[in-house]
Amino acid sequence: EEEKAKKEELKRKMREKGATTLKIPQIKKQPDDVKPLIIQGENPGADDKTPVKKVQEGKKVETTIDRFYQTIKKEEHLKINDLLSKKLKIDRTKLEQWSLILEEHNLVELHYPAIGEPEAIYVKKKGNDGGEAGDGKKG
């Protein structure tokens, strides 16, 4: 209300001085955080009741080997056994192959104990040169 009164006072003063006002239509600006919706469905356009699915932007594509590496990184010491195989829904031999690949890149160490399952051990980087842990260099 106070703002309205100020506007009216300003208009009155302008009329007294003989100034004319020109109304400029205001264009409403859409907020920056609004993302467009993508409509997807089994039969798009078949009817007006197609399900609407919001797509999140900025998400990185994550593969199963990424999830495997993140699990090793989180646990720091992980046995490659049937339980892990079921959890990740990947064959145990494939997990061993992936461990070898990660070992080649110095991200994990693969250890084969005399008794038991093979183990993947997360390689921590020493902080002498400012690098981050597990960045591909053994320390």
C-alpha positions in Angstrom: 0.0 0.0 0.0 2.9 2.3 0.8 4.4 1.6 -2.6 1.1 2.3 -4.3 0.9 5.7 -2.5 4.4 6.5 -3.7 3.6 5.7 -7.3 0.4 7.8 -7.1 2.3 10.7 -5.6 5.0 10.4 -8.4 2.2 10.4 -11.1 0.6 13.4 -9.5 3.8 15.4 -9.5 4.5 14.5 -13.1 1.0 15.7 -14.2 1.6 19.0 -12.4 4.8 19.5 -14.3 3.0 18.6 -17.6 4.9 15.4 -18.2 3.1 12.7 -20.0 3.6 9.1 -19.1 3.9 6.2 -21.5 3.0 2.8 -20.3 5.4 0.1 -21.3 4.2 -3.4 -21.0 6.2 -5.5 -18.6 7.6 -8.8 -19.9 7.7 -11.4 -17.2 11.1 -13.1 -17.1 11.1 -16.8 -16.8 13.2 -18.0 -13.8 16.7 -19.3 -14.8 16.2 -22.6 -12.9 13.1 -23.7 -15.0 14.0 -26.6 -17.3 11.8 -27.7 -20.2 9.8 -30.9 -19.8 10.3 -33.8 -22.1 7.2 -35.8 -22.8 7.7 -39.5 -23.3 5.4 -42.4 -23.4 4.8 -45.7 -25.0 2.6 -44.2 -27.7 3.4 -40.5 -27.8 0.6 -38.5 -29.3 -1.8 -41.4 -29.2 -3.8 -39.7 -26.5 -3.6 -36.6 -24.3 -2.7 -38.7 -21.2 0.9 -39.5 -22.1 3.1 -39.7 -19.1 5.4 -36.8 -18.5 8.9 -37.5 -17.5 11.3 -34.9 -16.1 14.8 -35.3 -17.3 17.5 -34.2 -14.9 20.4 -32.3 -16.5 24.0 -32.5 -15.5 24.1 -36.1 -14.5 27.2 -38.0 -15.4 26.8 -41.4 -17.2 27.7 -44.1 -14.8 28.7 -47.6 -16.0 28.8 -50.8 -14.0 32.6 -50.6 -13.8 32.2 -47.1 -12.3 29.9 -48.5 -9.6 32.4 -51.3 -9.0 35.3 -48.8 -8.6 33.2 -46.5 -6.3 32.3 -49.6 -4.2 36.0 -50.4 -3.8 36.8 -46.8 -3.1 34.1 -46.6 -0.4 35.0 -50.0 1.3 38.8 -49.6 0.6 39.2 -53.4 0.8 36.8 -55.6 -1.1 36.6 -59.4 -1.6 35.6 -60.4 -5.1 33.1 -63.1 -4.3 29.7 -64.3 -5.3 28.0 -61.9 -2.9 29.6 -58.9 -4.7 28.8 -60.5 -8.0 25.1 -60.7 -7.1 25.1 -57.2 -5.7 26.4 -55.7 -8.9 24.7 -58.3 -11.1 28.0 -59.0 -12.9 29.8 -62.4 -13.3 32.6 -63.0 -10.9 35.2 -63.5 -13.6 34.2 -60.2 -15.2 34.8 -58.5 -11.8 38.3 -60.0 -11.7 38.9 -58.8 -15.2 37.8 -55.3 -14.3 40.0 -55.4 -11.2 42.9 -56.2 -13.5 42.0 -53.2 -15.7 41.8 -50.9 -12.6 45.1 -52.3 -11.4 46.8 -51.5 -14.7 45.7 -47.9 -14.2 47.0 -47.9 -10.6 43.5 -47.4 -9.1 43.4 -50.6 -7.2 45.7 -53.5 -6.2 44.5 -57.0 -6.8 45.6 -59.5 -4.1 45.3 -63.3 -4.4 45.5 -64.8 -0.9 46.6 -68.4 -0.4 43.2 -69.2 1.0 40.0 -67.4 0.0 38.7 -65.1 -2.7 40.8 -62.5 -4.5 40.6 -59.0 -3.0 40.6 -55.6 -4.6 42.3 -53.0 -2.5 41.9 -49.3 -3.1 45.2 -47.5 -3.8 45.5 -44.3 -1.7 47.7 -41.6 -3.1 50.1 -39.9 -0.7 49.5 -36.1 -0.6 53.0 -34.9 -1.3 52.4 -33.4 -4.7 48.8 -32.2 -4.0 47.1 -35.0 -6.0 43.9 -36.7 -4.9 43.6 -40.2 -3.6 43.1 -42.8 -6.3 44.0 -40.6 -9.2 45.9 -43.2 -11.1 49.3 -43.1 -9.4 50.6 -45.4 -6.8 52.0 -43.7 -3.8 
